[in-house]
Amino acid sequence: MTQNPPPLPPSPPPLDPEMFDPVCPSPLVPFRIGDKWASLILRCLQDGPRRFSELKAVLREITAKSLTQSLRGLERDGFVARTEYETPARRVEYALTPLGRGLLGPLDAACEWTREHWDELLDAQEAGAAAAAGEGSR
């Protein structure tokens, strides 16, 4: 006996292509959840399920391969659920699980901490780069 696929959920509003604060998520945040893209993907999913193409459009610099790997990792770790819909055209959506939704608060705290320490982080990064350049010229 074949089960009927779940009905399509209502779509959340479209993602803003400029949704990411230039400060956070940022490479200056000294800790990460998952890989380089995981926190950005979690943010994209905070308002509801999204299709791969929606995520790819907002995460402009990510390759399809990296997005696939990140989504698989988040799914494996229990942060994201993947749902397939057998509509006239196959449709796959990704959504936060309760565990994934629980990461949004810590992400907010990390972004706030980064904003508060932005100048110090920039200074430390520049000093580290200068020191590494000095070591390389010896």
DSSP file with accessible surface (Angstrom, degrees, kcal/mol):
  #  RESIDUE AA STRUCTURE BP1 BP2  ACC     N-H-->O    O-->H-N    N-H-->O    O-->H-N    TCO  KAPPA ALPHA  PHI   PSI    X-CA   Y-CA   Z-CA
    1    1 A M              0   0  231      0, 0.0     2,-0.4     0, 0.0     0, 0.0   0.000 360.0 360.0 360.0 131.5    0.0    0.0    0.0
    2    2 A T        -     0   0  134      1,-0.0     2,-0.3     0, 0.0     0, 0.0  -0.729 360.0-133.1 -91.9 136.2    1.4    3.4   -1.0
    3    3 A Q        -     0   0  175     -2,-0.4    -1,-0.0     1,-0.1     0, 0.0  -0.625  22.4-114.3 -85.2 144.8    1.2    6.3    1.5
    4    4 A N        -     0   0  152     -2,-0.3    -1,-0.1     1,-0.1     0, 0.0  -0.568  37.4-110.8 -72.2 139.7    0.0    9.6    0.3
    5    5 A P        -     0   0   66      0, 0.0    80,-0.1     0, 0.0    -1,-0.1  -0.332  40.8 -92.1 -67.0 155.3    2.7   12.2    0.5
    6    6 A P        -     0   0   71      0, 0.0    80,-0.1     0, 0.0     2,-0.0  -0.330  49.1 -99.8 -64.5 149.7    2.3   14.9    3.1
    7    7 A P        -     0   0  115      0, 0.0    -3,-0.0     0, 0.0     0, 0.0  -0.372  44.5 -94.8 -67.7 152.3    0.5   18.1    1.8
    8    8 A L        -     0   0   81     -3,-0.1     3,-0.1     1,-0.1    77,-0.0  -0.494  41.4-128.3 -66.3 131.8    2.7   21.0    0.9
    9    9 A P        -     0   0   39      0, 0.0    -1,-0.1     0, 0.0     2,-0.0  -0.381  36.1 -85.3 -74.7 161.7    3.0   23.4    3.8
   10   10 A P        -     0   0  121      0, 0.0     0, 0.0     0, 0.0     0, 0.0  -0.400  51.6-111.2 -63.9 143.3    2.3   27.1    3.2
   11   11 A S        -     0   0   87     -3,-0.1    39,-0.1    37,-0.1    37,-0.0  -0.579  24.4-128.6 -78.4 138.1    5.4   28.9    1.9
   12   12 A P        -     0   0   22      0, 0.0     3,-0.1     0, 0.0    36,-0.1  -0.314  46.4 -74.7 -72.8 168.5    7.1   31.4    4.2
   13   13 A P        -     0   0   88      0, 0.0     3,-0.1     0, 0.0    34,-0.1  -0.249  65.3 -85.2 -60.7 154.7    7.8   34.8    2.7
   14   14 A P        -     0   0  115      0, 0.0     2,-0.2     0, 0.0    40,-0.0  -0.222  48.4-102.3 -60.4 151.4   10.7   34.9    0.2
   15   15 A L        -     0   0   27     -3,-0.1    29,-0.0     1,-0.1     3,-0.0  -0.517  31.9-118.0 -73.1 141.6   14.2   35.3    1.6
   16   16 A D    >   -     0   0   90     -2,-0.2     3,-2.0     1,-0.1     4,-0.2  -0.693  14.7-142.6 -78.5 122.3   15.7   38.8    1.3
   17   17 A P  T 3  S+     0   0   71      0, 0.0     3,-0.2     0, 0.0    43,-0.2   0.753 104.0  46.5 -60.6 -19.1   18.8   38.5   -0.9
   18   18 A E  T 3  S+     0   0  134      1,-0.2    -2,-0.0    -3,-0.0    40,-0.0  -0.019  77.7 123.6-107.0  28.7   20.5   41.1    1.4
   19   19 A M    <   +     0   0   53     -3,-2.0     2,-0.5     2,-0.1    -1,-0.2   0.718  45.8  90.1 -68.8 -21.1   19.4   39.3    4.6
   20   20 A F  S    S-     0   0   52     -3,-0.2    20,-0.0    -4,-0.2    -1,-0.0  -0.671  75.8-129.7 -90.4 124.4   22.9   38.8    6.1
   21   21 A D        -     0   0   56      3,-0.7    -2,-0.1    -2,-0.5    -1,-0.0  -0.412  19.3-128.8 -58.4 133.7   24.3   41.5    8.4
   22   22 A P  S    S+     0   0  122      0, 0.0    -1,-0.1     0, 0.0    -2,-0.0   0.784 108.2  48.5 -62.0 -21.4   27.8   42.3    7.2
   23   23 A V  S    S+     0   0   30      1,-0.3     5,-0.2     3,-0.1     6,-0.1   0.896 105.7  65.5 -83.4 -42.5   29.0   41.8   10.7
   24   24 A a  S    S+     0   0    8      1,-0.2    -3,-0.7     4,-0.1    -1,-0.3  -0.997  94.4  29.6-144.9 136.7   27.3   38.5   11.5
   25   25 A P  S    S+     0   0   32      0, 0.0    -1,-0.2     0, 0.0    86,-0.0   0.515  96.5 157.0 -68.3 144.6   27.6   35.8   10.6
   26   26 A S    >   -     0   0   12     -2,-0.1     3,-1.8     1,-0.1    -3,-0.1  -0.968  59.2-117.9-141.1 152.6   31.1   36.7    9.9
   27   27 A P  T 3  S+     0   0  103      0, 0.0    -3,-0.1     0, 0.0    -1,-0.1   0.700 112.6  67.9 -64.1 -14.8   34.5   35.0    9.5
   28   28 A L  T 3   +     0   0   17     -5,-0.2    -4,-0.1     2,-0.1    -5,-0.0   0.655  69.5 106.3 -79.8 -15.0   35.5   37.0   12.6
   29   29 A V  S <  S-     0   0   17     -3,-1.8    82,-0.1     1,-0.2    81,-0.0  -0.529  70.2-143.8 -63.6 122.9   33.2   35.1   14.8
   30   30 A P  S    S+     0   0   79      0, 0.0     2,-0.3     0, 0.0    -1,-0.2   0.388  75.6  48.5 -79.2   7.8   35.7   32.9   16.7
   31   31 A F        -     0   0  110     79,-0.0     2,-0.3     2,-0.0    -2,-0.0  -0.988  66.8-157.9-143.8 152.6   33.5   29.8   16.9
   32   32 A R        -     0   0  146     -2,-0.3     2,-0.6     2,-0.1     4,-0.1  -0.932  15.7-140.5-129.8 154.2   31.4   27.9   14.4
   33   33 A I  S    S-     0   0   41     -2,-0.3     6,-0.4     2,-0.3     5,-0.2  -0.970  78.7 -34.4-109.8 118.8   28.5   25.6   14.4
   34   34 A G  S    S-     0   0   54     -2,-0.6    -2,-0.1     4,-0.1     2,-0.0  -0.392 113.1 -19.0  69.4-141.1   29.1   22.9   11.8
   35   35 A D  S >> S-     0   0   66     35,-0.1     3,-0.9    -2,-0.1     4,-0.5  -0.172  85.2 -75.4 -91.5-172.1   30.9   23.9    8.7
   36   36 A K  T 34 S+     0   0  133      1,-0.2     4,-0.2     2,-0.1     3,-0.1   0.796 130.4  36.6 -53.3 -34.6   31.6   27.4    7.2
   37   37 A W  T 3> S+     0   0   31      1,-0.1     4,-2.4     2,-0.1     3,-0.3   0.565  89.2  93.9 -99.7 -11.0   28.0   27.6    5.8
   38   38 A A  H <> S+     0   0    1     -3,-0.9     4,-2.7     1,-0.2     5,-0.2   0.891  85.4  47.8 -57.4 -47.5   25.9   26.0    8.6
   39   39 A S  H  X S+     0   0   22     -4,-0.5     4,-2.0    -6,-0.4    -1,-0.2   0.881 112.4  50.7 -65.0 -34.3   25.0   29.1   10.6
   40   40 A L  H  > S+     0   0   27     -3,-0.3     4,-2.0    -4,-0.2    -1,-0.2   0.913 110.7  48.9 -67.4 -40.7   24.0   30.9    7.4
   41   41 A I  H  X S+     0   0    0     -4,-2.4     4,-1.5     2,-0.2    -2,-0.2   0.930 108.9  53.0 -64.1 -43.8   21.8   28.0    6.4
   42   42 A L  H  X S+     0   0    0     -4,-2.7     4,-0.6     1,-0.2     3,-0.3   0.914 108.6  50.6 -57.8 -42.7   20.2   27.8    9.8
   43   43 A R  H >< S+     0   0   29     -4,-2.0     3,-1.0     1,-0.2     4,-0.3   0.903 107.0  54.1 -61.4 -40.8   19.3   31.5    9.5
   44   44 A C  H 3< S+     0   0    0     -4,-2.0     3,-0.4     1,-0.2    -1,-0.2   0.814 111.8  45.7 -62.9 -29.0   17.8   31.0    6.1
   45   45 A L  H >< S+     0   0    0     -4,-1.5     3,-1.4    -3,-0.3    51,-0.5   0.468  83.3  96.8 -94.0  -1.4   15.5   28.3    7.6
   46   46 A Q  T << S+     0   0   59     -3,-1.0    -1,-0.2    -4,-0.6    -2,-0.1   0.794  87.2  44.3 -64.2 -26.6   14.4   30.2   10.7
   47   47 A D  T 3  S-     0   0  108     -3,-0.4    -1,-0.3    -4,-0.3    -2,-0.1   0.459 127.5 -61.3 -97.6  -1.2   11.2   31.4    9.2
   48   48 A G  S <  S-     0   0   12     -3,-1.4    -1,-0.3   -36,-0.1    46,-0.1  -0.804  77.1 -29.3 145.2 176.0   10.1   28.1    7.6
   49   49 A P        -     0   0   32      0, 0.0     2,-0.3     0, 0.0    46,-0.2  -0.209  53.8-167.0 -62.1 148.8   11.1   25.4    5.1
   50   50 A R  E     -A   94   0A   2     44,-2.5    44,-2.7   -39,-0.1     2,-0.2  -0.979  17.7-123.3-136.8 151.5   13.1   26.3    2.0
   51   51 A R  E  >  -A   93   0A  86     -2,-0.3     4,-1.9    42,-0.2     3,-0.5  -0.530  33.3-108.8 -86.8 159.3   14.0   24.7   -1.3
   52   52 A F  H  > S+     0   0   59     40,-0.5     4,-2.8     1,-0.2     5,-0.2   0.905 119.3  53.7 -52.5 -46.8   17.6   24.2   -2.3
   53   53 A S  H  > S+     0   0   76      1,-0.2     4,-1.9     2,-0.2    -1,-0.2   0.842 106.0  52.7 -63.2 -33.9   17.3   26.9   -5.0
   54   54 A E  H  > S+     0   0   55     -3,-0.5     4,-1.3     2,-0.2    -1,-0.2   0.908 112.0  45.5 -66.5 -42.2   16.0   29.4   -2.5
   55   55 A L  H  X S+     0   0    0     -4,-1.9     4,-2.5     1,-0.2     3,-0.3   0.927 111.8  51.7 -65.5 -44.4   19.0   28.7   -0.2
   56   56 A K  H  < S+     0   0   68     -4,-2.8     6,-0.2     1,-0.2    -2,-0.2   0.878 105.4  56.2 -61.9 -37.0   21.4   28.9   -3.2
   57   57 A A  H  < S+     0   0   67     -4,-1.9     3,-0.2    -5,-0.2    -1,-0.2   0.879 113.7  38.8 -65.5 -37.3   20.1   32.2   -4.3
   58   58 A V  H  < S+     0   0   13     -4,-1.3     2,-1.6    -3,-0.3    -2,-0.2   0.862 110.3  59.0 -82.3 -36.5   20.8   33.9   -1.0
   59   59 A L  S >< S+     0   0    5     -4,-2.5     3,-1.9     1,-0.2    -1,-0.2  -0.524  73.0 173.0 -90.9  69.6   24.1   32.2   -0.3
   60   60 A R  T 3   +     0   0  136     -2,-1.6    -1,-0.2     1,-0.3    -2,-0.1   0.759  68.7  48.8 -54.6 -36.5   25.6   33.6   -3.5
   61   61 A E  T 3  S+     0   0  168     -3,-0.2    -1,-0.3     2,-0.1     2,-0.2   0.561  88.8 100.0 -86.8  -6.6   29.1   32.4   -2.9
   62   62 A I    <   -     0   0    3     -3,-1.9     2,-0.2    -6,-0.2    -3,-0.0  -0.562  68.0-133.3 -81.7 141.1   28.3   28.8   -2.0
   63   63 A T     >  -     0   0   76     -2,-0.2     4,-2.6     1,-0.1     5,-0.2  -0.549  23.3-113.8 -84.6 160.4   28.7   26.1   -4.7
   64   64 A A  H  > S+     0   0   50      1,-0.2     4,-2.6     2,-0.2     5,-0.2   0.901 118.8  53.0 -59.5 -38.9   25.9   23.6   -5.2
   65   65 A K  H  > S+     0   0  148      2,-0.2     4,-2.5     1,-0.2    -1,-0.2   0.933 110.1  46.2 -63.9 -45.1   28.3   20.9   -3.9
   66   66 A S  H  > S+     0   0   36      2,-0.2     4,-2.7     1,-0.2    -1,-0.2   0.898 112.4  50.6 -66.1 -39.3   29.1   22.8   -0.7
   67   67 A L  H  X S+     0   0    0     -4,-2.6     4,-2.8     2,-0.2     5,-0.2   0.939 111.1  48.9 -63.8 -43.8   25.4   23.5   -0.1
   68   68 A T  H  X S+     0   0   42     -4,-2.6     4,-2.5    -5,-0.2    -2,-0.2   0.939 113.0  47.1 -60.1 -46.5   24.6   19.8   -0.6
   69   69 A Q  H  X S+     0   0  104     -4,-2.5     4,-2.3     2,-0.2    -1,-0.2   0.910 113.1  48.6 -63.6 -41.4   27.4   18.8    1.8
   70   70 A S  H  X S+     0   0    2     -4,-2.7     4,-2.7     2,-0.2     5,-0.2   0.926 112.0  48.3 -65.1 -45.2   26.3   21.3    4.4
   71   71 A L  H  X S+     0   0    2     -4,-2.8     4,-2.5     1,-0.2    -2,-0.2   0.920 111.7  50.0 -62.2 -41.3   22.7   20.3    4.3
   72   72 A R  H  X S+     0   0  168     -4,-2.5     4,-2.8    -5,-0.2    -1,-0.2   0.901 111.5  48.8 -63.6 -41.2   23.6   16.7    4.6
   73   73 A G  H  X S+     0   0   11     -4,-2.3     4,-2.3     2,-0.2    -2,-0.2   0.919 112.1  47.6 -64.2 -43.9   25.8   17.4    7.6
   74   74 A L  H  <>S+     0   0    4     -4,-2.7     5,-2.5     2,-0.2     6,-1.3   0.881 114.1  48.1 -64.9 -36.3   23.0   19.5    9.3
   75   75 A E  H ><5S+     0   0   78     -4,-2.5     3,-1.4     4,-0.2    -2,-0.2   0.938 110.9  50.4 -68.7 -44.5   20.5   16.7    8.5
   76   76 A R  H 3<5S+     0   0  184     -4,-2.8    -2,-0.2     1,-0.3    -1,-0.2   0.886 110.4  50.2 -59.5 -38.4   22.9   14.0    9.9
   77   77 A D  T 3<5S-     0   0   72     -4,-2.3    -1,-0.3    -5,-0.2    -2,-0.2   0.482 118.3-111.7 -82.6  -3.0   23.4   16.0   13.1
   78   78 A G  T < 5S+     0   0   30     -3,-1.4    22,-0.5    -4,-0.3    21,-0.3   0.597  89.2 109.3  87.8  13.1   19.7   16.4   13.6
   79   79 A F  S   <S+     0   0   38     -5,-2.5    18,-2.0    -6,-0.2     2,-0.4   0.716  77.7  36.8 -91.9 -25.0   19.5   20.2   13.0
   80   80 A V  E     -B   96   0A   2     -6,-1.3     2,-0.4    16,-0.3    -2,-0.2  -0.983  66.4-150.7-132.2 141.0   17.7   20.1    9.6
   81   81 A A  E     -B   95   0A  39     14,-3.2    14,-2.2    -2,-0.4     2,-0.5  -0.922  10.2-148.5-110.4 138.8   14.9   17.8    8.2
   82   82 A R  E     -B   94   0A  83     -2,-0.4     2,-0.4    12,-0.2    12,-0.2  -0.920  14.9-171.4-107.1 128.3   14.6   17.0    4.5
   83   83 A T  E     -B   93   0A  47     10,-2.9    10,-2.7    -2,-0.5     2,-0.4  -0.984   8.6-155.1-125.3 129.5   11.1   16.4    3.2
   84   84 A E  E     -B   92   0A  77     -2,-0.4     2,-0.5     8,-0.2     8,-0.2  -0.861   6.4-161.3-101.4 135.7   10.3   15.1   -0.3
   85   85 A Y  E     -B   91   0A  18      6,-3.6     6,-2.3    -2,-0.4     2,-1.3  -0.971  12.9-147.4-116.2 129.6    6.9   15.9   -1.9
   86   86 A E  E     +B   90   0A 119     -2,-0.5     4,-0.2     4,-0.2     6,-0.0  -0.579  44.5 146.3 -94.3  67.7    5.7   13.9   -4.8
   87   87 A T  S    S-     0   0   46     -2,-1.3     4,-0.0     2,-0.6    -2,-0.0  -0.322  76.2 -73.4 -86.0-177.3    3.8   16.7   -6.5
   88   88 A P  S    S+     0   0  146      0, 0.0     2,-0.5     0, 0.0    -1,-0.0   0.894 134.1  33.7 -49.4 -37.1    3.6   16.8  -10.3
   89   89 A A  S    S-     0   0   69      0, 0.0    -2,-0.6     0, 0.0    -4,-0.1  -0.973 107.5-104.4-116.2 133.1    7.2   17.9  -10.1
   90   90 A R  E     - B   0  86A 136     -2,-0.5     2,-0.4    -4,-0.2    -4,-0.2  -0.269  41.1-167.0 -56.8 136.6    9.3   16.4   -7.3
   91   91 A R  E     - B   0  85A  44     -6,-2.3    -6,-3.6     2,-0.0     2,-0.4  -0.996   9.6-169.4-132.5 132.9    9.9   19.0   -4.6
   92   92 A V  E     - B   0  84A  23     -2,-0.4   -40,-0.5    -8,-0.2     2,-0.3  -0.979   7.6-175.4-123.3 133.6   12.3   18.8   -1.7
   93   93 A E  E     -AB  51  83A   5    -10,-2.7   -10,-2.9    -2,-0.4     2,-0.4  -0.946  14.1-147.4-127.7 152.8   12.3   21.2    1.2
   94   94 A Y  E     +AB  50  82A  24    -44,-2.7   -44,-2.5    -2,-0.3     2,-0.3  -0.947  21.6 174.1-117.9 137.8   14.6   21.7    4.2
   95   95 A A  E     - B   0  81A  25    -14,-2.2   -14,-3.2    -2,-0.4     2,-0.2  -0.972  34.8 -98.9-141.7 154.5   13.4   22.8    7.6
   96   96 A L  E     - B   0  80A  20    -51,-0.5   -16,-0.3    -2,-0.3   -17,-0.1  -0.494  32.1-143.0 -69.7 141.3   14.8   23.3   11.1
   97   97 A T     >  -     0   0   29    -18,-2.0     4,-3.0    -2,-0.2     5,-0.2  -0.485  36.3 -96.6 -88.0 171.1   14.1   20.6   13.6
   98   98 A P  H  > S+     0   0  120      0, 0.0     4,-1.8     0, 0.0     5,-0.1   0.910 129.6  52.6 -56.7 -36.9   13.5   21.5   17.2
   99   99 A L  H  4 S+     0   0  103    -21,-0.3     4,-0.5     2,-0.2   -20,-0.2   0.934 110.9  46.0 -63.9 -43.5   17.2   20.8   17.9
  100  100 A G  H >4 S+     0   0    0    -22,-0.5     3,-1.4     1,-0.2     4,-0.4   0.906 109.2  54.2 -65.2 -40.9   18.2   23.1   15.0
  101  101 A R  H >< S+     0   0  113     -4,-3.0     3,-1.5     1,-0.3     4,-0.5   0.868  99.8  63.5 -61.5 -32.9   15.7   25.8   16.2
  102  102 A G  T 3< S+     0   0   52     -4,-1.8     3,-0.3     1,-0.3    -1,-0.3   0.698  93.9  62.3 -65.8 -17.3   17.4   25.6   19.6
  103  103 A L  T <> S+     0   0   31     -3,-1.4     4,-2.3    -4,-0.5    -1,-0.3   0.648  82.8  79.1 -80.9 -15.0   20.7   26.9   18.0
  104  104 A L  H <> S+     0   0   20     -3,-1.5     4,-2.4    -4,-0.4    -1,-0.2   0.896  90.6  52.3 -63.3 -39.2   19.1   30.2   16.9
  105  105 A G  H  > S+     0   0   43     -4,-0.5     4,-2.4    -3,-0.3    -1,-0.2   0.959 110.9  45.6 -61.7 -51.3   19.5   31.7   20.4
  106  106 A P  H  > S+     0   0   73      0, 0.0     4,-2.5     0, 0.0    -1,-0.2   0.882 111.8  53.6 -60.1 -35.0   23.2   30.8   20.7
  107  107 A L  H  X S+     0   0   16     -4,-2.3     4,-2.4     2,-0.2    -2,-0.2   0.915 107.8  50.3 -63.9 -41.3   23.7   32.2   17.2
  108  108 A D  H  X S+     0   0   85     -4,-2.4     4,-2.4     1,-0.2    -1,-0.2   0.921 111.0  49.1 -60.2 -43.7   22.1   35.4   18.3
  109  109 A A  H  X S+     0   0   62     -4,-2.4     4,-2.6     2,-0.2    -2,-0.2   0.907 110.2  50.8 -64.1 -40.6   24.4   35.6   21.3
  110  110 A A  H  X S+     0   0   11     -4,-2.5     4,-2.3     1,-0.2    -1,-0.2   0.913 111.0  48.7 -63.8 -40.9   27.5   34.9   19.1
  111  111 A a  H  X S+     0   0   10     -4,-2.4     4,-2.4     2,-0.2    -2,-0.2   0.917 111.8  48.8 -65.5 -42.7   26.4   37.7   16.7
  112  112 A E  H  X S+     0   0   89     -4,-2.4     4,-2.3     2,-0.2    -2,-0.2   0.923 111.0  49.8 -63.0 -44.5   25.9   40.1   19.6
  113  113 A W  H  X S+     0   0   95     -4,-2.6     4,-1.6     1,-0.2    -2,-0.2   0.923 110.4  51.1 -60.4 -42.1   29.3   39.3   21.1
  114  114 A T  H  < S+     0   0    0     -4,-2.3     4,-0.3     1,-0.2    -2,-0.2   0.917 109.0  50.6 -63.0 -42.0   30.9   39.8   17.7
  115  115 A R  H >< S+     0   0  102     -4,-2.4     3,-0.9     1,-0.2     4,-0.3   0.920 110.9  49.3 -60.9 -42.8   29.3   43.2   17.4
  116  116 A E  H 3< S+     0   0  121     -4,-2.3    -1,-0.2     1,-0.2    -2,-0.2   0.790 121.5  33.9 -66.9 -28.6   30.5   44.2   20.8
  117  117 A H  T 3X S+     0   0   48     -4,-1.6     4,-2.7    -5,-0.2    -1,-0.2   0.153  81.1 120.0-114.0  18.4   34.1   43.1   20.1
  118  118 A W  H <> S+     0   0   72     -3,-0.9     4,-2.5    -4,-0.3     5,-0.2   0.903  76.9  45.3 -53.6 -51.4   34.2   44.0   16.4
  119  119 A D  H  > S+     0   0  116     -4,-0.3     4,-2.7     1,-0.2    -1,-0.2   0.915 114.3  49.2 -63.1 -41.3   37.1   46.5   16.7
  120  120 A E  H  > S+     0   0  118      2,-0.2     4,-2.6     1,-0.2    -1,-0.2   0.901 111.0  50.3 -63.7 -41.2   39.2   44.2   18.9
  121  121 A L  H  X S+     0   0   29     -4,-2.7     4,-2.5     2,-0.2    -2,-0.2   0.916 111.4  47.9 -64.0 -42.7   38.6   41.2   16.6
  122  122 A L  H  X S+     0   0   47     -4,-2.5     4,-2.7    -5,-0.2     5,-0.2   0.932 112.7  49.0 -62.0 -45.4   39.7   43.3   13.6
  123  123 A D  H  X S+     0   0  100     -4,-2.7     4,-2.6     1,-0.2    -2,-0.2   0.920 112.8  47.5 -60.1 -44.6   42.8   44.5   15.4
  124  124 A A  H  X S+     0   0   65     -4,-2.6     4,-2.5     2,-0.2    -1,-0.2   0.911 112.3  49.4 -65.3 -40.7   43.7   41.0   16.5
  125  125 A Q  H  X S+     0   0  106     -4,-2.5     4,-2.3     2,-0.2    -2,-0.2   0.925 113.0  46.7 -64.6 -43.4   43.2   39.6   13.0
  126  126 A E  H  X S+     0   0  119     -4,-2.7     4,-2.6     2,-0.2    -2,-0.2   0.914 112.7  49.7 -65.4 -41.2   45.4   42.4   11.5
  127  127 A A  H  X S+     0   0   62     -4,-2.6     4,-2.5    -5,-0.2    -2,-0.2   0.915 111.6  49.2 -64.1 -41.3   48.1   41.8   14.1
  128  128 A G  H  X S+     0   0   42     -4,-2.5     4,-2.4     2,-0.2    -2,-0.2   0.909 111.7  48.2 -64.7 -40.0   48.1   38.1   13.5
  129  129 A A  H  X S+     0   0   64     -4,-2.3     4,-2.3     2,-0.2    -2,-0.2   0.912 112.4  49.0 -67.2 -40.9   48.3   38.6    9.7
  130  130 A A  H  X S+     0   0   66     -4,-2.6     4,-2.3     2,-0.2    -2,-0.2   0.911 111.9  48.8 -65.3 -41.8   51.2   41.1   10.2
  131  131 A A  H  X S+     0   0   53     -4,-2.5     4,-2.2     2,-0.2    -2,-0.2   0.918 111.5  49.2 -64.3 -41.0   53.0   38.7   12.5
  132  132 A A  H  X S+     0   0   59     -4,-2.4     4,-1.7     1,-0.2    -2,-0.2   0.898 111.3  49.8 -66.0 -37.7   52.6   35.8   10.0
  133  133 A A  H  X S+     0   0   68     -4,-2.3     4,-1.0     1,-0.2    -1,-0.2   0.890 110.2  51.1 -66.7 -38.4   53.9   38.0    7.2
  134  134 A G  H  < S+     0   0   31     -4,-2.3     3,-0.4     1,-0.2     4,-0.3   0.890 109.4  49.8 -65.9 -37.7   56.9   39.0    9.3
  135  135 A E  H >< S+     0   0  128     -4,-2.2     3,-1.0     1,-0.2    -1,-0.2   0.866 106.8  56.3 -68.0 -34.8   57.7   35.3   10.1
  136  136 A G  H 3< S+     0   0   67     -4,-1.7    -1,-0.2     1,-0.2    -2,-0.2   0.752 102.0  56.1 -70.8 -22.1   57.4   34.5    6.4
  137  137 A S  T 3<        0   0  101     -4,-1.0    -1,-0.2    -3,-0.4    -2,-0.2   0.472 360.0 360.0 -91.8   0.6   60.1   37.0    5.4
  138  138 A R    <         0   0  240     -3,-1.0    -3,-0.0    -4,-0.3    -4,-0.0  -0.385 360.0 360.0 -78.2 360.0   62.8   35.6    7.7
